């Protein structure tokens, strides 16, 4: 790896702009593959790692069979950083349903059939950074390995316990540790922080995000373009909020409210993980902070019946299988983002809003779903900023510490504001 010069605040020396050049992307489903392709377009040297390699890629690939157990027993992996429940296929990526199959890669350079955490370590020894687009269960071990090797770490997790473990690692990190770099948590936290800073005082901030089919059918009104494991996790885990100046945990799938966006009626309800570290940052500064998921009306009642009355909360893996089978992913999706902040500006009460509807679009030579490109685009923009010295290059990176204007000034971040949708 290249030597990295640093200035006193931990940012990369601008003269070493190319110090973070080679990056490993773990998991090559819809989000991981697109993230790798966007990184290549932004000038990075990428090596992609997965059990099932996609065809026709423009970057180096490595076939690797990894599971929770493999990573837990890897040389630099620590079992106490994991909750090892069952082996997890690498192709179940980033909480996003994989659209790859087990076919031979036809990219420029495939290194076949590597297996086990030790081989992942050999891949990571040859890179400057790693982006984990894997299921949340695997991220703590990957972060631990990156920490031990002194390379930059990025992921897309919404899982709070995983993030807390990475925060612990970051206290002794020599490189940046940046989880939660996707859409929510991730981009919406960057937007919320910008709205808060635009006010003199802020009394409340609300984050609302939904990834939905454009043309829903059935009573549930949903398709699992985002992984069932991730959805189940955020529907059942408790949610952090700040309410009336007090930090607290509340149940998921509660605080139900109607929302109208672009003429469409939706419902919003609490889910876990979408705030990232915002409760840490804004406790004592903003009296009310909460995150809710957006769905079509009626969804939350059916999900409460499914998980709580039918007791599927106690059988998460079966719940994931049932939901995946019933509601497969679609190509025509839509992502709604509604972030609002209320407070004072020049002694006048104000409400600031960021409202966008993101649709599928063509990127890197192919049509991409809205949830895929918004998730991949967010993390790639953050990686671009770290390389350029716009963000600290060691320690824990909070999404709300990322300047919005700098984010949208990157090649990839500009995607979030250049579409009139």
Residue pairs with C-beta under 8 A, 6 or more apart in sequence:
1 22
1 127
1 128
1 151
2 16
2 18
2 19
2 21
2 128
3 16
3 19
4 12
4 13
4 16
4 19
4 20
4 393
5 12
5 13
5 15
5 16
5 19
6 12
6 13
6 393
6 394
7 13
9 392
10 392
10 393
10 394
10 395
11 389
11 390
11 391
11 392
11 393
12 19
12 20
12 386
12 387
12 388
12 389
12 393
13 389
14 388
14 389
16 389
17 387
17 388
17 389
18 387
19 128
19 387
20 44
20 128
20 129
20 152
20 383
20 386
20 387
20 393
21 44
21 45
21 128
21 387
22 44
22 45
22 46
22 47
22 126
22 127
22 128
22 129
23 39
23 44
23 45
23 46
23 47
23 127
23 128
23 129
23 130
23 131
23 383
24 46
24 47
24 48
24 49
24 123
24 124
24 127
24 129
24 130
24 131
25 32
25 35
25 36
25 39
25 46
25 47
25 48
25 49
25 130
25 131
25 133
26 32
26 49
26 50
26 90
26 120
26 130
26 131
26 132
26 133
26 134
26 142
27 49
27 50
27 90
27 91
27 93
27 94
27 132
27 133
27 134
28 36
28 48
28 49
28 50
28 52
28 53
28 54
28 57
28 61
28 91
28 93
28 100
28 133
29 50
29 91
29 92
29 93
29 94
29 96
29 97
29 98
29 99
29 100
29 133
30 93
30 96
30 97
30 98
30 99
30 368
30 369
30 372
31 93
31 94
31 96
31 133
31 156
31 182
31 371
31 372
31 375
31 376
32 48
32 50
32 93
32 94
32 96
32 131
32 133
32 376
33 48
33 54
33 57
33 100
34 363
34 364
34 368
34 372
34 373
34 376
35 131
35 133
35 376
35 379
35 380
36 46
36 48
36 57
36 59
37 57
37 58
37 59
37 363
37 364
37 365
38 363
38 364
38 376
38 377
38 380
38 412
39 46
39 131
39 380
39 383
40 46
40 58
40 59
40 364
41 364
41 411
42 380
42 383
42 384
42 411
42 412
44 383
44 387
45 59
46 59
46 60
47 59
47 60
47 61
47 62
47 123
47 126
47 127
48 57
48 59
48 60
48 61
48 62
49 61
49 62
49 63
49 64
49 90
49 120
49 123
50 61
50 63
50 64
50 90
50 91
50 93
50 100
51 63
51 64
51 65
51 66
51 89
51 90
51 91
51 102
52 90
52 91
52 98
52 100
52 101
52 102
52 103
53 61
53 63
53 100
53 103
53 104
53 105
53 107
53 110
54 61
54 100
54 103
54 105
55 103
55 104
55 105
55 106
55 107
56 106
56 107
57 105
57 107
57 108
58 107
58 108
59 107
59 108
60 107
60 108
60 109
60 110
60 111
61 105
61 107
61 109
61 110
61 111
62 110
62 111
62 114
62 123
63 105
63 110
63 111
63 112
63 113
63 114
64 90
64 114
64 115
64 116
64 119
64 120
64 123
65 90
65 113
65 114
65 115
65 116
66 90
66 115
66 116
66 117
66 120
66 138
67 87
67 88
67 89
68 82
68 84
68 85
68 86
68 87
68 88
68 137
68 138
68 141
69 84
69 87
70 115
70 116
70 117
70 120
71 77
71 82
71 117
71 120
71 138
71 141
71 142
71 145
72 78
72 79
72 82
72 84
72 117
72 141
73 79
73 117
74 116
74 117
74 118
74 120
74 121
74 141
74 145
75 117
75 118
75 121
76 121
76 144
76 145
76 148
76 149
77 117
77 141
77 144
77 145
78 141
78 144
81 140
81 141
81 143
81 144
81 165
82 137
82 140
82 141
83 137
83 161
84 137
85 137
86 317
88 134
88 135
88 137
88 138
90 134
91 98
91 100
92 98
92 134
92 135
92 227
92 229
93 133
93 134
93 135
93 227
94 132
94 133
94 134
94 135
94 156
94 182
94 227
94 375
95 135
95 136
95 156
95 157
95 158
95 226
95 227
95 229
95 230
95 231
96 133
96 225
96 226
96 227
96 371
96 372
96 375
97 224
97 225
97 226
97 227
97 324
97 328
97 329
99 329
104 110
114 120
114 122
114 123
117 141
117 145
120 142
120 145
121 145
121 149
124 130
124 145
124 146
124 149
124 151
125 149
127 151
128 151
128 152
129 146
129 151
129 152
129 153
129 154
129 175
129 383
129 386
130 142
130 146
130 151
130 152
130 153
130 154
131 154
131 155
131 379
131 383
132 138
132 139
132 142
132 143
132 153
132 154
132 155
132 156
132 157
133 155
133 156
134 142
134 155
135 227
135 229
135 230
136 157
136 158
136 159
136 162
136 229
136 230
136 233
137 229
139 155
139 157
139 159
139 162
139 166
139 179
140 162
140 165
140 166
142 153
142 155
143 153
143 155
143 165
143 166
143 169
143 177
143 179
144 169
146 152
146 153
146 175
146 177
147 153
147 169
147 172
147 173
147 175
147 177
150 173
150 174
150 175
151 175
152 175
152 176
152 178
152 383
152 386
152 393
153 166
153 175
153 176
153 177
153 178
153 179
154 176
154 178
154 179
154 181
154 379
154 382
154 383
155 166
155 178
155 179
155 180
155 181
155 379
156 179
156 180
156 181
156 182
156 186
156 375
156 379
157 163
157 179
157 180
157 182
157 273
158 180
158 182
158 184
158 185
158 230
158 233
158 234
158 272
158 273
158 274
159 233
159 237
159 273
160 237
160 240
160 272
160 273
162 179
163 179
163 180
163 276
163 277
166 177
166 179
166 396
167 177
167 277
167 396
169 177
170 177
170 395
170 396
171 395
171 396
173 394
173 395
173 396
174 394
175 393
175 394
176 386
176 391
176 392
176 393
176 394
176 395
176 397
177 395
177 396
177 397
178 382
178 386
178 396
178 397
180 186
180 189
180 276
180 277
180 399
181 378
181 379
181 382
181 399
182 375
182 378
182 379
183 209
183 211
183 335
183 337
183 371
183 374
183 375
183 378
184 207
184 209
184 274
184 291
185 273
185 274
185 275
185 276
185 277
185 399
186 276
186 375
186 378
186 379
186 382
186 399
187 337
187 374
187 378
187 399
187 407
187 416
188 207
188 209
188 274
188 291
188 337
188 339
189 207
189 275
189 276
189 277
189 278
189 398
189 399
189 400
190 399
190 400
190 402
190 403
190 404
190 407
191 337
191 339
191 354
191 404
192 205
192 207
192 278
192 339
192 341
192 400
193 278
193 281
193 399
193 400
193 401
193 402
193 404
194 403
194 404
194 405
195 202
195 205
195 339
195 340
195 341
195 352
195 353
195 354
196 202
196 205
196 282
196 285
196 286
196 341
196 343
198 341
198 345
198 352
199 341
199 343
199 344
199 345
199 350
199 352
200 343
200 344
200 345
200 346
200 347
201 343
201 344
202 285
202 286
202 341
202 342
202 343
203 286
203 287
203 288
203 342
203 343
204 286
204 287
204 288
204 289
204 341
204 342
204 343
205 278
205 282
205 286
205 288
205 289
205 339
205 340
205 341
205 342
206 288
206 289
206 290
206 291
206 292
206 338
206 339
206 340
206 341
207 274
207 275
207 290
207 291
207 292
207 338
207 339
208 259
208 268
208 291
208 292
208 293
208 294
208 336
208 337
208 338
208 339
209 274
209 291
209 293
209 294
209 335
209 336
209 337
209 338
210 266
210 293
210 294
210 295
210 335
210 336
211 225
211 226
211 333
211 334
211 335
211 370
211 371
212 221
212 222
212 223
212 294
212 295
212 296
212 333
212 334
212 335
212 336
213 221
213 222
213 223
213 225
213 330
213 332
213 333
213 334
214 330
214 332
214 333
214 334
214 359
215 330
215 332
216 222
216 223
216 296
218 327
219 298
219 302
220 298
220 299
220 302
220 303
220 326
220 327
221 295
221 296
221 297
221 298
221 299
222 295
222 296
222 299
222 327
223 327
223 328
223 329
223 330
223 333
224 231
224 323
224 324
224 327
224 328
224 329
225 329
225 330
225 333
225 369
225 371
225 372
226 371
228 319
228 320
228 321
228 323
228 324
229 316
229 320
231 323
232 316
232 319
232 320
232 323
233 272
233 273
234 252
234 271
234 272
234 273
234 274
234 293
235 252
235 253
235 271
235 272
235 303
235 307
236 252
236 272
236 307
236 313
236 316
237 252
237 272
237 273
238 249
238 250
238 251
238 252
238 272
239 249
239 250
239 251
239 252
239 270
239 271
239 272
239 273
239 275
239 290
239 291
240 247
240 248
240 249
240 272
240 275
240 279
241 247
241 248
241 249
241 250
241 270
241 275
241 279
241 288
241 289
241 290
241 291
242 248
242 279
242 282
242 283
242 286
242 287
242 288
242 289
242 290
243 250
243 288
243 290
244 287
244 288
245 284
245 287
247 279
247 283
250 270
251 270
252 269
252 270
252 271
252 272
253 269
253 270
253 271
253 300
253 303
253 304
253 307
254 269
254 270
255 268
255 269
255 270
255 290
255 292
256 267
256 268
256 269
256 300
257 267
257 268
257 269
257 292
258 265
258 266
258 267
258 268
258 297
259 265
259 266
259 267
259 268
259 294
259 338
260 266
261 294
261 336
261 338
261 355
261 357
262 336
262 357
265 297
266 294
266 295
266 296
266 297
266 336
267 294
267 295
267 296
267 297
267 298
267 299
267 300
268 292
268 293
268 294
268 295
269 292
269 293
269 295
269 300
270 290
270 291
270 292
270 293
271 291
271 292
271 293
274 291
274 292
274 293
275 289
275 290
275 291
276 398
276 399
276 400
277 398
277 399
277 400
278 289
278 400
279 289
280 398
281 398
281 400
281 401
282 289
282 400
294 336
294 338
306 312
306 319
307 313
307 319
312 318
312 319
312 322
313 319
329 369
331 360
331 367
331 369
332 360
333 360
333 369
333 370
333 371
334 357
334 358
334 359
334 370
335 357
335 358
335 370
335 371
335 374
336 356
336 357
336 358
337 354
337 355
337 356
337 357
337 358
338 353
338 354
338 355
339 353
339 354
339 355
340 351
340 352
340 353
340 354
341 351
341 352
342 349
342 350
342 351
342 352
343 349
343 350
344 350
356 416
356 421
357 421
358 370
358 373
358 374
358 416
358 419
358 421
359 370
359 419
359 421
360 367
360 368
360 369
360 370
360 373
361 367
361 368
361 370
361 373
361 415
361 419
362 368
363 373
363 415
368 376
373 415
374 416
377 412
377 413
377 415
377 416
378 413
378 416
380 412
381 407
381 408
381 410
381 411
381 412
381 413
382 391
382 397
382 402
382 407
384 410
384 411
384 412
384 413
385 391
385 402
385 406
385 407
385 410
385 413
386 393
386 397
388 410
390 403
390 406
391 397
391 401
391 402
407 413
407 416
408 414
408 416
408 417
